[in-house]
């Protein structure tokens, strides 16, 4: 109890010194700023990855400078340099999170889209038995685990914009889509969104999607031909799945072993469906991923080619001075 009280006291003094306000105002501002929450979540993920590399794997870790002196090295577009022991080669690791709106993006609030998506990715679903019809097994699973799709959720939902566009030029004959659209006619944007949120909550009580979101800028300096990373910009990618898991948890992959982009094999795809999380009774949540993703960094490290390591002379390490309690004139002790 004393430790928690000490941490809170230091937090309170930090907020007062840096932001000139109270914890209550700070918290309210944070709650009103989703973008800031996302930035903080990303910083937490990076810090936890650094601690994991150092404490669990004994690695030496250095942060890569964001603002380079001169053009950024093409193979240094990650968050950290790391090496497993002295005199071993340095590699670059990039830290990512999972797509926060994956279920909505894939339209899993509608029965047809949910069935199609689970069938398409049935190789990542543990209860689909090979040799039998995957679609039939998915239909049975949905009927048993998400029975509302057979009743009150049987009508498809559409976004507010889709409804407005569709009903401006309705079809001349009755269709299932036209019937479902008319059920949404007259609803406000927030009302339609709330229906979708309600369905998503229902679906995510039984299945959640682990979907990556690899986005990168396109410029002449980066040598990218599309808005995704090149396969050799970093040696390892670490994805924190805490948005779909019970705690912060990292899955690791060698980008060169991921399926490249179909339009340019030198690039990664923007999205990879890594697998699924199946929430269970009594906290027995199950995680199932494709074979490219590993729980243990060592398994990925064994796939690295020493020819792909980074030269120590090319490294630009971030040595910026961060704000400390001493800089603020605060005591760092409880």
Residue pairs with C-beta under 8 A, 6 or more apart in sequence:
2 334
3 334
5 334
6 334
7 334
9 334
10 325
10 330
10 332
10 334
11 23
12 22
12 23
13 330
14 325
14 328
14 330
15 21
15 22
15 23
15 26
16 22
17 328
17 329
17 330
18 323
18 328
19 26
29 36
30 36
30 37
30 40
41 97
42 95
42 97
44 248
45 95
45 97
45 240
45 242
45 248
46 79
46 80
46 95
48 240
48 248
48 250
49 79
49 80
49 93
49 95
49 238
49 240
49 250
50 61
50 63
50 80
52 250
52 297
53 59
53 61
53 80
53 82
53 93
53 297
54 60
54 61
57 84
57 297
57 298
58 84
58 85
59 82
59 83
59 84
60 82
60 83
60 85
60 86
61 80
61 81
61 82
62 80
62 81
62 82
62 315
62 317
62 318
63 79
63 80
63 81
63 317
63 318
64 76
64 78
64 79
64 80
64 81
64 92
64 315
64 316
64 317
64 318
65 316
65 317
65 318
65 319
66 318
68 316
69 316
71 221
72 221
72 222
73 310
73 314
73 316
74 222
74 223
74 230
74 232
74 233
75 92
75 232
75 233
75 234
75 308
75 310
76 92
76 233
76 234
76 310
76 314
76 315
76 316
77 92
77 94
77 216
77 222
77 229
77 230
77 233
77 234
78 92
78 93
78 94
78 95
78 233
78 234
78 235
79 93
79 94
79 95
80 92
80 93
80 95
81 90
81 91
81 92
81 93
81 310
81 315
81 317
82 90
82 91
82 92
82 93
83 89
83 90
83 91
84 301
89 306
89 309
89 310
90 309
90 310
90 311
90 312
90 315
91 235
91 236
91 304
91 308
91 309
91 310
92 233
92 234
92 235
92 236
92 310
93 234
93 235
93 236
93 237
93 238
94 229
94 233
94 234
94 236
94 237
94 238
95 237
95 238
95 240
96 212
96 213
96 214
96 237
96 238
96 239
96 240
97 213
97 239
97 240
97 241
97 242
97 243
98 210
98 211
98 212
98 213
98 239
98 240
98 241
98 243
98 244
98 274
99 105
99 209
99 211
99 212
99 213
99 271
100 243
102 208
102 209
102 210
102 211
103 109
103 200
103 203
103 204
103 208
103 209
104 196
104 200
105 211
106 113
106 117
106 209
106 211
107 113
107 114
107 117
108 114
108 117
108 200
108 203
108 207
108 209
109 157
109 196
109 199
109 200
109 203
110 156
110 157
110 199
111 142
111 149
111 153
111 154
111 156
112 156
114 142
114 146
114 149
114 203
115 135
115 138
115 139
115 142
117 209
118 125
118 138
118 141
118 142
118 207
119 134
119 135
119 138
121 273
121 276
122 128
122 134
122 137
122 138
123 290
124 273
124 275
124 276
124 288
124 289
124 290
125 138
125 276
125 288
126 278
126 286
126 288
127 137
127 141
128 134
128 137
128 138
129 137
142 149
143 149
143 150
145 206
145 207
146 153
146 202
146 203
146 206
148 202
153 199
153 202
155 179
155 180
155 183
156 176
156 177
156 180
157 180
157 184
157 192
157 195
157 196
157 199
158 166
158 180
158 181
158 184
158 192
159 192
159 196
160 187
160 188
160 189
160 192
160 193
162 181
163 181
163 184
163 185
163 187
163 192
166 177
166 178
166 181
167 181
167 182
167 185
170 178
170 181
171 178
184 192
184 195
187 195
204 279
205 279
206 278
206 279
207 276
207 277
207 278
207 279
208 244
208 276
208 277
208 278
208 279
209 244
209 273
209 276
209 277
210 239
210 241
210 244
210 251
210 273
210 274
210 275
210 276
210 277
210 289
211 271
211 272
211 273
211 274
212 239
212 270
212 271
212 272
212 274
213 270
213 271
214 228
214 229
214 268
214 269
214 270
214 271
214 272
215 227
215 228
215 270
216 222
216 224
216 227
216 228
216 229
216 233
217 224
217 227
218 224
218 225
218 226
218 227
222 230
223 230
224 230
224 267
225 264
225 266
225 267
226 261
226 263
226 264
226 267
227 270
228 261
228 267
228 268
228 269
228 270
229 255
229 267
229 268
230 266
230 267
230 268
231 255
231 256
231 258
231 260
231 265
231 266
231 267
231 268
232 255
232 256
232 266
232 308
233 255
234 255
235 254
235 255
235 304
235 308
235 309
236 252
236 253
236 254
236 255
236 297
236 300
236 301
236 304
237 252
237 253
237 255
238 250
238 251
238 252
238 297
239 250
239 251
239 252
239 253
239 274
239 293
240 248
240 249
240 250
241 249
241 250
241 251
241 274
241 277
241 287
242 248
242 249
244 277
245 277
245 285
245 287
246 283
246 285
250 297
251 274
251 289
251 293
251 294
251 295
252 293
252 294
252 295
252 296
252 297
252 299
252 300
253 292
253 293
253 294
253 300
254 292
254 300
254 303
254 304
255 268
256 308
257 292
257 303
258 268
258 269
258 272
258 292
259 269
259 272
260 266
260 267
260 268
260 269
261 267
261 268
261 269
262 269
273 290
274 289
274 290
274 293
275 287
275 288
275 289
275 290
275 293
276 287
276 288
277 285
277 286
277 287
277 288
278 285
278 286
278 288
279 285
280 286
294 300
321 327
324 332
325 331
325 332
326 332
